[in-house]
Amino acid sequence: MRIGLYPGTFDPITLGHIDIIRRATRLVDRLVIGVAINRDKGPLFDLDERVAMVEAECAGLAAQSGVEIVVHPFENLLIDCARDVDATLIVRGLRAVADFEYEYQMVGMNRVLDDTIETVFLMAEARHQAIASKLVKEIARLGGDVSRFVTPAVDTALRERLAG
């Protein structure tokens, strides 16, 4: 069984994330979505909310693709998380050259830690390349329309969170 791990903070999950998840299901039999706890980033949504959002958004993808999609919170090293879920493949999405430079360094370190786990990069679709959770939150905070970047459910969750 081919098991892949797609890690991220998913604060919130965007259409860019969903695009990468959809495309990653073509590569594996089971896809684990690793939701990083990452307290240093000061997430807008707490871990349980992010996990629930990812689960809700991935339910349809799992049914369409026939691939098991599991959401797994983690706070340890990425390579240790991959080992914990028996992943042999880490999926990373790339939007721009700046992403590549960071990811290139991470792959090098991960290969030193465990050279049996491969990393695969998927380029974001052109229409999703500008989408970043950080920018989506900033636009929403300032009253902008983020409906082109997230699903209706995530858009509602953002508006409700920022209204109070």
C-alpha positions as CSV (number, residue, x, y, z in Angstrom):
1,M,0.0,0.0,0.0
2,R,1.4,3.4,-1.0
3,I,0.9,5.9,1.8
4,G,1.5,9.6,1.3
5,L,1.6,12.5,3.8
6,Y,0.6,16.0,2.9
7,P,1.5,18.2,5.8
8,G,0.5,21.8,6.6
9,T,-1.1,24.1,9.1
10,F,-4.3,24.5,7.0
11,D,-5.3,27.7,8.8
12,P,-7.6,27.6,7.0
13,I,-7.7,25.0,4.2
14,T,-7.9,26.8,0.8
15,L,-8.8,25.8,-2.7
16,G,-5.0,25.5,-3.4
17,H,-4.7,22.9,-0.6
18,I,-7.7,21.1,-2.0
19,D,-6.3,21.0,-5.5
20,I,-3.0,19.5,-4.2
21,I,-5.0,16.9,-2.1
22,R,-7.1,16.0,-5.2
23,R,-4.0,15.5,-7.3
24,A,-2.1,13.6,-4.6
25,T,-4.8,11.0,-4.4
26,R,-3.7,9.9,-7.9
27,L,-0.3,8.9,-6.4
28,V,-1.2,6.9,-3.3
29,D,-3.6,4.4,-1.9
30,R,-3.9,6.3,1.4
31,L,-3.3,10.0,1.9
32,V,-2.7,11.3,5.4
33,I,-3.3,15.0,5.8
34,G,-1.0,16.0,8.6
35,V,-2.4,19.1,10.4
36,A,0.5,20.8,12.1
37,I,-0.2,22.1,15.6
38,N,2.5,24.7,15.3
39,R,1.8,27.0,18.2
40,D,4.4,29.5,17.0
41,K,2.3,30.6,14.0
42,G,-0.6,31.6,16.3
43,P,-3.4,30.0,14.2
44,L,-6.7,31.7,13.8
45,F,-8.5,28.4,14.1
46,D,-7.6,25.9,16.9
47,L,-6.4,22.4,16.1
48,D,-9.8,20.8,16.4
49,E,-11.4,23.3,14.1
50,R,-8.7,22.9,11.5
51,V,-9.0,19.1,11.7
52,A,-12.8,19.3,11.3
53,M,-12.5,21.7,8.3
54,V,-10.0,19.4,6.6
55,E,-12.1,16.3,7.2
56,A,-15.2,18.0,5.9
57,E,-13.5,19.3,2.8
58,C,-11.8,16.0,2.0
59,A,-14.8,13.7,2.5
60,G,-16.0,14.2,-1.1
61,L,-12.5,13.8,-2.5
62,A,-12.1,10.5,-0.8
63,A,-15.4,9.3,-2.2
64,Q,-14.6,10.5,-5.7
65,S,-11.1,9.1,-5.8
66,G,-11.5,5.9,-3.9
67,V,-8.5,6.8,-1.9
68,E,-8.6,6.7,1.9
69,I,-8.0,10.2,3.3
70,V,-7.1,10.4,6.9
71,V,-6.5,13.6,8.9
72,H,-3.7,13.3,11.5
73,P,-2.7,16.2,13.8
74,F,1.0,16.3,14.6
75,E,3.5,18.4,16.5
76,N,6.7,16.4,16.0
77,L,9.3,16.5,13.2
78,L,7.7,16.0,9.8
79,I,9.9,13.0,9.1
80,D,8.8,11.4,12.4
81,C,5.2,12.1,11.5
82,A,5.8,10.3,8.2
83,R,7.2,7.4,10.1
84,D,4.3,7.4,12.6
85,V,1.8,7.0,9.7
86,D,3.9,4.6,7.7
87,A,4.2,7.1,4.8
88,T,6.9,6.5,2.2
89,L,6.0,9.7,0.4
90,I,5.7,13.3,1.5
91,V,3.6,15.5,-0.8
92,R,4.4,19.3,-0.9
93,G,2.7,21.9,-2.9
94,L,4.7,24.6,-4.7
95,R,3.4,28.0,-5.7
96,A,6.5,30.0,-6.6
97,V,10.3,30.0,-6.6
98,A,10.3,31.2,-3.0
99,D,8.5,28.0,-1.9
100,F,11.0,25.9,-3.8
101,E,14.0,27.4,-2.0
102,Y,12.5,26.6,1.4
103,E,11.3,23.2,0.4
104,Y,14.6,22.3,-1.2
105,Q,16.3,22.9,2.1
106,M,13.7,20.9,4.0
107,V,14.0,17.9,1.6
108,G,17.8,17.9,2.1
109,M,17.4,17.8,5.9
110,N,14.7,15.1,5.7
111,R,16.8,13.0,3.4
112,V,19.6,13.1,6.0
113,L,17.1,12.1,8.7
114,D,15.6,9.3,6.7
115,D,16.5,8.6,3.1
116,T,13.7,6.0,2.6
117,I,11.0,8.7,2.5
118,E,10.7,10.5,-0.8
119,T,9.3,14.0,-1.3
120,V,7.2,14.8,-4.3
121,F,6.4,18.4,-5.3
122,L,3.1,19.2,-7.0
123,M,2.9,22.6,-8.7
124,A,-0.3,24.5,-7.8
125,E,-2.7,25.0,-10.7
126,A,-2.1,28.5,-12.2
127,R,-5.4,29.8,-10.8
128,H,-4.4,28.8,-7.3
129,Q,-0.8,29.9,-7.3
130,A,-1.4,33.2,-5.4
131,I,-3.5,31.6,-2.7
132,A,-1.9,31.4,0.7
133,S,-3.7,30.9,4.0
134,K,-1.9,33.9,5.5
135,L,-3.2,36.2,2.7
136,V,-6.7,34.8,2.8
137,K,-6.9,35.5,6.6
138,E,-5.5,39.1,6.0
139,I,-8.1,39.8,3.2
140,A,-10.9,38.4,5.4
141,R,-9.7,40.4,8.4
142,L,-9.9,43.6,6.3
143,G,-13.4,42.8,5.1
144,G,-12.5,41.5,1.7
145,D,-14.1,38.8,-0.3
146,V,-12.2,35.5,0.0
147,S,-14.9,33.3,-1.7
148,R,-12.6,32.8,-4.7
149,F,-9.9,31.2,-2.5
150,V,-11.9,28.9,-0.1
151,T,-15.0,26.8,-0.1
152,P,-18.3,28.3,1.0
153,A,-18.0,26.5,4.4
154,V,-14.5,27.9,5.1
155,D,-15.7,31.3,3.9
156,T,-18.5,31.2,6.5
157,A,-16.2,30.0,9.2
158,L,-13.8,32.8,8.5
159,R,-16.5,35.5,8.5
160,E,-17.9,34.1,11.8
161,R,-14.5,33.9,13.5
162,L,-13.6,37.4,12.5
163,A,-17.0,39.0,13.3
164,G,-16.6,38.4,17.0
